[in-house]
């Protein structure tokens, strides 16, 4: 059995943003997380990106020195997700689906189907 790649909720949100939005700067990630209703603090974002980077889930590159955005200071760092990061997102989503599947499965098995209720594989008629 393979060892799951643990990323935590904040790590998941950041990796999901990178999958959905592509290569992004920290400022873009902060904005995107606010827009999605799950704002990250700047300190939390940097700490989580550092942890994800050390584990190989993300990599970064610096913007080109001639970009307009650099005229105010240092070049921006852009993060992108790596293959192992995509696998970690998949593991996280599967784990969450399994956790909710038990509850969801119990709920769904009690729904009326064909005039009765399912109960452990059998149908109980009303």
N, C-alpha and C positions, 0 to 999 in steps of 0.2 A: 504494500500500500504506500502510495507516495505521500510525502509530508506536505500538508497544506501550506500555502504561502500566506502568512498572516499579514494583513495590511492595516486593519482597523478602519473605523468609519471615516476619519479625516483622510487617510491614505486612499481609501476607495473613492471618495468625492473628488480628490485631486486627479487620480488616474482616470476616472470617468470623464472629467473635463478634458483631459489631454486626448482621450480617445475621440470624444465628440467634437472638440474644437481644433485639434491638431496642435502643432508647436505653439507654445504660449509663454509670454513673460509672466513674472510674478504679479505685476500690476493687472494684467489681463485675467489671470486666474482669480485674483481677489474680486475683480468686477464681475466675472462670470459666476462665481460662487454666490455673490449677493443677488444677482439676477435670478438665480435658480432657487432662492429662498433658504440657502444653507450657507450663510456667510462664515468665512474663516477669518480669524484674526491674522494680522501680518506676522506676528511672532509664531503662531501656530502653523501658518503656511510655510515659513522658512524652516522651522524645525522638522516638519513632516517631509518637505522636499529633500532636506539633508538626509533624513533617514531612508527615504525611498531611493535616493541617489547612491548611498553607500551600499544598499542591497542590490543595486543594478536594475531596479524597476524603471528608473528614468535616467536620462542623460541630459546634458545641457551644452549649449554653445552660446557664444557671445554674438550680439548683433554686429554688423559691419561698422567700422569706425566712421564711415562717411554718412551714415543714416542721420536724418534730421533730428531724431530723438536724442542723439548723443550730444548735441550742442550744449545741453544744460548740465552735462556731467558724464558720469561713467557709462560705458556701453551696457545695454540691457542684456540680461542672461535669459535665454529662451530654453524652456524645458520641453522634452519630447518623451513619449512613453516607449519603452523597449519591449521586446517580445515576452520577457519574463514578467513584465508589468501587466501586459494583456492577460497572461495566464493567471496572474494573481487576481485580477478583476473577475475573471471567469470563475475561479475558485470561490471568491467572496460571494458572487451572485448565486452560485450553486448552493453554497452553505446556507445563505439566507433563505433560498427557496425551500430547502429541506427543512429548515427551522419552522417556517410558516406553513410548509406542506402538511405537517402533522395536524395543525389546527385547521388549515384549509380543507384538508382531506376529511377530517371529522365533520366539518360543517357541510361539505358537499355531499357526503354520504347520507346525511339526514334530509336532503332536499327531496321534495316530492318528484317522483319519476313514474310516469304512466299510471297515475291514480293512486299511488302508494308511496311509502317511504322505504328507501334502501336501508338495510341494517346489516352490515357485515357480509354483504354479498347476496343476501336474500331480500325479497320484497315483502313488506308487510302491507296487506290491503287494509284500507280504511273501512 
